[in-house]
Amino acid sequence: MPTFTLTRTVPLPLDEAWRRITEWPRHTIAVPLTRIRVLTPGPTGVGTRFTARTGIGPLAVDDTMEVTVWRPPVGDEGGVCRLEKRGRVILGWARIEVVPGPGGRSRVVWQEELRVRFLPRAFDGAVARTSRVVFGRGMNRLLRRA
């Protein structure tokens, strides 16, 4: 399974960076042709499930995820969230960490292991490269917009 890591340092306090990156419905502004449906009642915590549906009509793919670790930042201490991908096509996990950065900024680290079922391993490199670009742009949009 391809694994990639993205890191951004942003001029936001920890709690605001955390909110922007873990407010799941906001991800629709970050990933083209994607809709988010939260499947469990809020607030987000361990056990929260949601689906990101990306594509158009019959060409759409569901990425169903479940929060398995949920530790928001408290004071000057960073936070971490882990998602397990539970879909029929998209598998793997994601780990999102928001920690203090230099000069009062926040550092956001998104690490993900992503596998597309039925896609041969020969495509792992292409999946990793494409994911870095798509997730990198998405992170940038999420952390820029209020």
N, C-alpha and C positions, 0 to 999 in steps of 0.2 A: 504494500500500500504506500502510495506517495505521502510523504510528510513534508510540510512546509511551515516556516515561522515568519511572521511579520511583526515588526516593531515600529511604533510611532511614539514620539515625544511631543506632547501638546500643552499649550498654555492654559490648562484647565485644572481646577482642583480635583482631587481623587474622586469625590462623590459625583461630580458632574461628568467626568470622563466615563465612569462606571455606568451612570444612567444612560448616557448616549450610546454606549456600545452594547448594553444588555436590555434595552427596551425593545423587545423583539419586533413589534409592529413597525418600528422606525426603520427596520432593515429594508422595507419596501422602497425607501428613498435612495437606498444605496446599491441595490442589485437590480439591473434592468429586467423587466418582464417578470417580476417576482411579487407574489402576494403572501402575506403571513397570516396564518390562522392559529390563534392560541387555543389549545384544546382543553385546558384545565382552568379553573377559576384562579384569579390573582389573590394576593401578589405572587410574583415569581419566587420560587424556592425549590428545594430538592423535590423532584417529582413533577415539576411543571413540564408539560409537553406542548409542542407547537410544530406546525408544518409550514415549510417554505415551499411554495409551488412556483416553479420557474418554467416559463415557456408559454406557448399559445395553443389553446384547444387540445387536440389529441397529442400534440408534441410536447406537452408539459410533463415535468418530472417532480415528484414530491420528495422532499428531504425532511423526514419526520425526526425530531430531536427530543431528548429528555434531559432535563437538568439533573445531574447526579452529584454535583458539588456546588454549593452556593454560599460563599462567604464574602459579602459586600465589604468595602473598605470601612474602617472605623477609625476616626481621628486621623492620625498620620500613618496608620497601618494599611497596607494595600489589601486588595480583594482578589478572589479567584472564583471562576465559574468553570465547570466542566460539563460538556454536553456529549451525550452518546447518540449517535445517529441510528435510528431504529427503523428506517424505511426498507422497502422491498428492493430498491435500486441503489440508493446512496447509503453507504455504510462508513463507519469510522468513528472519530471523536474530534472534539475541539476543546481547547483549554484557553480561556481568556483570563489574563492577569492584568490588573491595574495597580501600579506601584508608584511610590514617590520618585520623581525624576529630578534632574538638576534645576536649580533656581525656582523652586516652588511649582514646577510643572509636574505633569503626570506622564508616566511611561505605560503604554498599552502594548502587551505582547499577546498575539493571537497565534496559537500553534494548532495545526490541524493535520489529522491523518484522514485521508479521503480515498475511498474505493468505490468505483462504479461497478456494480454486479454485472456479470456477463461481459465485461470489457477485458480483453486479454492484458496481462501484465506488461506486454510490449508497449502499451499506451501510457504506462505510469508516468514517464517523463513529460509527455504532452499534458496529461491531467495536472501534474504538479505545476508546470509553467503557466498554464491557463488559469489555474486556481490562484496562484500568486498575483497575477494581474487583476483578476476579477475581485478577489478579496481585498487586495491592496487598495484598489479604487474605492471599494465599498467602505473600508475602514476610514479612508480619508474623508469621504462624504459624511459618514456618521459623526466623526469627531469634529467636523467643521460646522455643522448645522445645529442650531439649538433645539 
